[in-house]
């Protein structure tokens, strides 16, 4: 049985340029206990268009949670994080930085830009799946998420 929050599936936005990591996240979330809809964009430019309902993302759902890679083409995750947290209509969306970097400066910068969480991606599939399941367990079973109200 899959559980839901707010009486509907959880909306997750994955901002990730690695096709392998997208596949791993999809598979791990598919086997989870929480009903979710996963949207995927490949870079920061697409992420901001998705969040602002622009262009091909005009009818995209507001995410309940964003999983954000730092190192991407066109606009990196640091820029996305800064833009989202500076926007009164978007800043309530919890953002989990999910990246390969373990650099202390990246961690400090992400939290300085108001990331809600920083997780270094494991390279092993089983460990990656365990991380995704831990995210799901914590963020969707324990944490109370905003209801999608766009007001600042």
KEKE-3310 file (N, C-alpha, C; in steps of 0.2 Angstrom, whole numbers, plus 5000, padded with zeros to 4 digits):
npx = (5004:5003:5006:4999:5002:4993:4981:4984:4996:5013:5022:5037:5051:5065:5080:5092:5106:5112:5108:5109:5108:5096:5088:5091:5085:5072:5069:5071:5061:5050:5048:5045:5036:5027:5016:5020:5023:5035:5044:5056:5070:5083:5093:5097:5091:5080:5074:5070:5061:5051:5047:5042:5032:5033:5034:5036:5033:5021:5010:5015:5016:5016:5030:5031:5043:5060:5074:5090:5104:5120:5130:5128:5124:5122:5114:5119:5116:5118:5115:5101:5096:5099:5090:5078:5076:5076:5064:5048:5037:5041:5050:5046:5047:5054:5071:5082:5099:5107:5120:5136:5147:5157:5163:5168:5166:5156:5146:5144:5141:5129:5120:5121:5114:5102:5098:5088:5093:5108:5115:5127:5128:5128:5139:5136:5123:5113:5116:5113:5099:5095:5097:5088:5076:5077:5076:5063:5056:5059:5056:5043:5035:5038:5041:5031:5025:5024:5008:5008:5004:5005:5008:5018)
npy = (4994:5011:5026:5043:5061:5075:5070:5067:5062:5064:5078:5078:5086:5082:5088:5085:5081:5069:5054:5041:5043:5049:5037:5029:5036:5036:5022:5019:5027:5022:5010:5014:5018:5029:5037:5045:5058:5060:5072:5077:5087:5093:5103:5119:5129:5123:5119:5131:5136:5126:5128:5141:5139:5141:5142:5125:5120:5125:5120:5113:5104:5111:5108:5098:5095:5097:5089:5092:5093:5099:5102:5106:5108:5124:5132:5131:5121:5129:5142:5140:5136:5148:5157:5151:5152:5166:5170:5175:5167:5154:5151:5143:5130:5115:5111:5098:5096:5085:5078:5074:5080:5082:5092:5104:5117:5118:5112:5122:5133:5129:5127:5141:5147:5143:5129:5115:5103:5093:5081:5069:5060:5042:5031:5018:5007:5001:5008:5021:5019:5017:5029:5037:5031:5034:5048:5048:5042:5051:5064:5063:5055:5060:5074:5089:5096:5111:5116:5120:5132:5147:5160:5172)
npz = (5000:4996:5003:5005:5005:5010:5004:4991:4978:4982:4975:4966:4961:4951:4948:4938:4928:4925:4917:4922:4936:4937:4932:4943:4954:4950:4950:4964:4970:4964:4971:4983:4998:4998:4988:4973:4961:4950:4942:4930:4926:4916:4919:4926:4920:4914:4926:4932:4923:4924:4937:4937:4928:4914:4896:4889:4901:4906:4912:4923:4939:4955:4964:4979:4985:4981:4973:4970:4960:4960:4951:4935:4917:4909:4919:4935:4950:4962:4957:4954:4967:4974:4966:4968:4982:4984:4979:4982:4979:4978:4988:4999:4995:4999:4997:4993:4992:4982:4978:4970:4976:4990:4995:5007:5005:4996:5003:5014:5006:5000:5011:5015:5006:5009:5008:5012:5015:5013:5004:5000:4985:4985:4975:4973:4968:4978:4989:4985:4982:4995:5001:4994:4999:5012:5012:5007:5018:5029:5024:5019:5028:5041:5041:5040:5026:5016:5010:4997:4995:4987:4992:4999)
capx = (5000:5007:5003:5000:5001:4988:4976:4986:5003:5018:5025:5044:5055:5072:5084:5098:5108:5114:5103:5110:5106:5088:5085:5091:5080:5065:5068:5070:5055:5045:5048:5044:5029:5024:5014:5023:5024:5042:5046:5063:5072:5091:5097:5094:5087:5073:5071:5067:5055:5046:5045:5038:5026:5035:5036:5034:5031:5016:5005:5018:5013:5021:5033:5031:5050:5065:5080:5094:5111:5124:5135:5124:5126:5118:5113:5120:5111:5119:5111:5094:5095:5098:5084:5071:5075:5075:5058:5043:5032:5045:5055:5044:5048:5060:5076:5087:5104:5109:5126:5142:5152:5158:5168:5166:5164:5149:5141:5143:5137:5122:5117:5121:5109:5096:5096:5085:5097:5113:5116:5131:5126:5133:5139:5133:5115:5110:5117:5109:5092:5094:5097:5082:5071:5078:5073:5056:5054:5059:5052:5036:5032:5039:5040:5025:5027:5019:5003:5008:5001:5010:5009:5025)
capy = (5000:5017:5032:5050:5067:5080:5066:5066:5060:5069:5080:5079:5089:5080:5092:5081:5080:5062:5049:5036:5045:5049:5031:5026:5039:5034:5015:5019:5030:5018:5005:5017:5017:5035:5038:5051:5060:5063:5076:5077:5092:5091:5108:5124:5133:5120:5119:5138:5137:5122:5131:5147:5137:5144:5138:5119:5118:5130:5117:5109:5105:5114:5103:5098:5094:5097:5086:5097:5092:5106:5103:5105:5113:5130:5135:5125:5120:5134:5147:5138:5137:5156:5160:5149:5155:5173:5171:5174:5162:5148:5149:5138:5123:5112:5109:5094:5096:5078:5079:5069:5084:5081:5098:5108:5124:5116:5111:5128:5137:5126:5130:5148:5148:5140:5122:5112:5097:5092:5074:5067:5054:5036:5028:5011:5007:4999:5014:5026:5017:5017:5036:5039:5028:5038:5054:5047:5041:5057:5070:5062:5052:5063:5081:5092:5100:5116:5113:5122:5139:5152:5166:5173)
capz = (5000:4995:5007:5002:5009:5008:5000:4984:4978:4983:4968:4967:4955:4951:4944:4937:4921:4924:4915:4927:4942:4936:4932:4950:4958:4948:4952:4971:4972:4962:4976:4990:5002:4997:4981:4971:4954:4949:4936:4929:4921:4915:4921:4930:4916:4914:4933:4934:4919:4927:4943:4935:4923:4908:4890:4889:4908:4908:4917:4928:4945:4960:4968:4986:4987:4975:4973:4966:4959:4960:4945:4929:4912:4908:4926:4940:4956:4966:4955:4955:4974:4976:4963:4972:4989:4984:4976:4988:4977:4978:4993:5004:4993:5002:4992:4995:4987:4981:4973:4971:4979:4997:4997:5013:5003:4993:5009:5017:5001:4999:5017:5015:5001:5012:5006:5018:5017:5009:5004:4995:4982:4984:4969:4973:4968:4984:4994:4982:4984:5003:5002:4992:5003:5018:5010:5007:5024:5033:5021:5017:5033:5047:5040:5038:5021:5015:5006:4990:4995:4983:4995:5003)
cpx = (5004:5003:5004:5000:4996:4982:4978:4993:5007:5021:5033:5047:5062:5075:5091:5100:5111:5109:5103:5107:5098:5085:5085:5086:5073:5064:5067:5064:5049:5043:5046:5037:5025:5022:5016:5023:5031:5042:5053:5065:5080:5095:5094:5090:5080:5070:5067:5061:5049:5043:5040:5033:5027:5036:5032:5031:5025:5011:5008:5016:5019:5024:5032:5039:5054:5071:5085:5101:5114:5127:5131:5126:5121:5117:5114:5116:5112:5115:5103:5092:5094:5092:5078:5071:5074:5068:5052:5038:5035:5048:5053:5045:5055:5065:5081:5093:5107:5114:5132:5147:5151:5162:5164:5163:5157:5144:5139:5139:5130:5118:5116:5116:5102:5093:5093:5089:5102:5115:5121:5129:5131:5133:5137:5126:5111:5110:5113:5101:5090:5093:5090:5076:5071:5075:5066:5053:5054:5055:5045:5032:5032:5038:5034:5027:5022:5014:5003:5005:5007:5011:5015:5024)
cpy = (5006:5023:5038:5055:5071:5076:5065:5064:5066:5071:5082:5081:5087:5084:5089:5080:5073:5057:5043:5037:5046:5042:5028:5029:5037:5027:5015:5022:5026:5012:5007:5016:5023:5036:5045:5052:5063:5066:5077:5083:5091:5097:5114:5128:5130:5120:5126:5139:5132:5125:5137:5146:5141:5139:5131:5116:5123:5127:5112:5110:5108:5109:5103:5097:5094:5093:5089:5095:5099:5107:5101:5110:5119:5134:5130:5126:5126:5140:5146:5139:5144:5159:5158:5152:5162:5175:5170:5168:5155:5146:5144:5131:5120:5109:5104:5094:5088:5078:5074:5073:5083:5087:5102:5114:5123:5116:5118:5133:5135:5129:5137:5151:5145:5134:5119:5106:5096:5085:5072:5060:5048:5034:5021:5011:5006:5005:5020:5025:5018:5025:5039:5037:5032:5045:5054:5046:5047:5063:5069:5058:5056:5071:5083:5097:5105:5113:5116:5129:5144:5158:5167:5175)
cpz = (5000:4999:5003:5007:5006:5004:4993:4984:4979:4976:4970:4960:4956:4946:4943:4930:4920:4923:4920:4933:4942:4936:4939:4954:4956:4951:4960:4973:4970:4967:4983:4992:5001:4990:4979:4964:4954:4942:4936:4924:4922:4917:4924:4926:4915:4921:4934:4929:4921:4933:4942:4930:4917:4902:4890:4896:4910:4912:4922:4935:4950:4964:4976:4989:4980:4977:4968:4966:4958:4953:4938:4924:4912:4914:4931:4946:4961:4964:4956:4963:4976:4973:4967:4979:4990:4981:4981:4986:4978:4984:4998:5001:4996:4997:4996:4990:4987:4975:4975:4975:4987:5000:5002:5010:4999:4998:5012:5012:5000:5005:5018:5011:5003:5010:5012:5020:5012:5009:4998:4992:4982:4977:4968:4973:4974:4989:4992:4983:4991:5004:5000:4996:5010:5018:5010:5014:5029:5030:5020:5023:5040:5046:5038:5032:5019:5010:4999:4989:4992:4987:4999:5010)
residu = (UNK:UNK:UNK:UNK:UNK:UNK:UNK:UNK:UNK:UNK:UNK:UNK:UNK:UNK:UNK:UNK:UNK:UNK:UNK:UNK:UNK:UNK:UNK:UNK:UNK:UNK:UNK:UNK:UNK:UNK:UNK:UNK:UNK:UNK:UNK:UNK:UNK:UNK:UNK:UNK:UNK:UNK:UNK:UNK:UNK:UNK:UNK:UNK:UNK:UNK:UNK:UNK:UNK:UNK:UNK:UNK:UNK:UNK:UNK:UNK:UNK:UNK:UNK:UNK:UNK:UNK:UNK:UNK:UNK:UNK:UNK:UNK:UNK:UNK:UNK:UNK:UNK:UNK:UNK:UNK:UNK:UNK:UNK:UNK:UNK:UNK:UNK:UNK:UNK:UNK:UNK:UNK:UNK:UNK:UNK:UNK:UNK:UNK:UNK:UNK:UNK:UNK:UNK:UNK:UNK:UNK:UNK:UNK:UNK:UNK:UNK:UNK:UNK:UNK:UNK:UNK:UNK:UNK:UNK:UNK:UNK:UNK:UNK:UNK:UNK:UNK:UNK:UNK:UNK:UNK:UNK:UNK:UNK:UNK:UNK:UNK:UNK:UNK:UNK:UNK:UNK:UNK:UNK:UNK:UNK:UNK:UNK:UNK:UNK:UNK:UNK:UNK)
# end
